[in-house]
Amino acid sequence: MSTTDTGMYLKEWQGRQSVAEAMIPLIGTLYRTYNVICSCFGRAMVNQSVIRLLKDHRFARHIMGVELDVRDTHKLLSAVIALKPGPAHLDVGKLVKKFHE
């Protein structure tokens, strides 16, 4: 593996990490303000670390065949907050899967 490949993978990883870090306050807002419990294919997203969120998105390969993109999840969470939902259980993995279908 060349140095340029390594640098490219590192930038991609850091980008996904940044998006996952930005999702944490959104998940917390949904949980505390709107009583919405978020999960990713059954795995709770509330009070999870950045690495755990990324692992849960990678777990989606077993269900969807491809890794769930954290950018899609971030957009979905932002849209749900804009709707000001009532109490619910939201599986973002299933929603993003249906959206892509």
C-alpha positions as CSV (number, residue, x, y, z in Angstrom):
1,M,0.0,0.0,0.0
2,S,1.4,3.3,-1.0
3,T,1.6,6.4,1.2
4,T,-1.0,8.2,-1.0
5,D,-3.4,5.3,-0.5
6,T,-2.8,5.4,3.3
7,G,-3.4,9.2,3.3
8,M,-6.6,8.8,1.3
9,Y,-8.0,6.2,3.7
10,L,-7.0,8.3,6.7
11,K,-8.8,11.3,5.3
12,E,-11.9,9.2,4.6
13,W,-11.8,7.8,8.1
14,Q,-11.4,11.2,9.7
15,G,-14.4,12.5,7.6
16,R,-16.6,9.7,8.8
17,Q,-15.4,10.3,12.4
18,S,-16.3,14.0,12.1
19,V,-19.8,13.2,10.9
20,A,-20.3,10.6,13.7
21,E,-19.2,13.2,16.2
22,A,-21.8,15.6,14.8
23,M,-24.5,13.0,15.1
24,I,-24.0,12.6,18.9
25,P,-25.8,15.9,19.8
26,L,-28.6,15.1,17.3
27,I,-29.2,11.7,18.9
28,G,-29.1,13.3,22.4
29,T,-31.6,16.0,21.4
30,L,-34.0,13.5,19.9
31,Y,-33.7,11.4,23.1
32,R,-34.0,14.2,25.7
33,T,-36.3,16.7,23.9
34,Y,-38.6,14.5,21.8
35,N,-38.3,11.2,23.6
36,V,-37.2,9.4,20.4
37,I,-35.0,6.4,20.9
38,C,-32.6,6.0,17.9
39,S,-31.1,2.7,16.8
40,C,-29.2,1.2,13.9
41,F,-30.6,-2.2,12.9
42,G,-31.6,-2.8,16.5
43,R,-28.4,-1.5,18.1
44,A,-29.1,1.5,20.4
45,M,-27.4,4.8,19.4
46,V,-28.1,6.7,22.6
47,N,-25.1,7.4,24.8
48,Q,-22.6,5.7,22.4
49,S,-19.1,6.7,21.4
50,V,-18.1,7.8,18.0
51,I,-16.3,4.5,17.4
52,R,-19.4,2.5,18.5
53,L,-21.5,4.5,16.1
54,L,-19.1,3.8,13.2
55,K,-19.0,0.1,14.1
56,D,-22.8,-0.1,14.1
57,H,-22.8,1.5,10.6
58,R,-20.3,-1.1,9.5
59,F,-22.5,-3.9,11.0
60,A,-25.1,-2.9,8.4
61,R,-23.0,-4.8,5.8
62,H,-24.4,-8.0,7.2
63,I,-27.9,-6.8,6.5
64,M,-27.7,-4.5,3.5
65,G,-24.6,-6.0,1.8
66,V,-22.9,-2.5,2.0
67,E,-21.8,-0.3,4.9
68,L,-24.3,2.3,6.0
69,D,-23.1,5.8,5.2
70,V,-22.9,8.0,8.3
71,R,-23.6,11.0,6.1
72,D,-27.0,9.6,5.2
73,T,-27.7,8.9,8.8
74,H,-26.7,12.5,9.8
75,K,-29.1,13.9,7.1
76,L,-31.9,11.7,8.3
77,L,-31.4,12.7,12.0
78,S,-31.4,16.4,11.0
79,A,-34.6,15.9,9.0
80,V,-36.3,14.1,11.9
81,I,-35.4,16.9,14.4
82,A,-36.9,19.5,11.9
83,L,-40.2,17.5,12.1
84,K,-40.3,17.8,15.9
85,P,-41.6,14.3,16.4
86,G,-43.5,12.8,19.3
87,P,-42.2,9.8,21.3
88,A,-41.0,7.0,19.1
89,H,-38.5,4.4,18.4
90,L,-36.5,5.2,15.2
91,D,-34.4,2.6,13.5
92,V,-32.3,4.8,11.2
93,G,-30.6,1.8,9.5
94,K,-34.0,0.5,8.3
95,L,-35.1,3.9,7.2
96,V,-31.9,4.6,5.2
97,K,-32.2,1.1,3.6
98,K,-35.8,1.7,2.5
99,F,-34.8,5.1,1.2
100,H,-32.1,3.6,-1.0
101,E,-34.5,0.9,-2.3
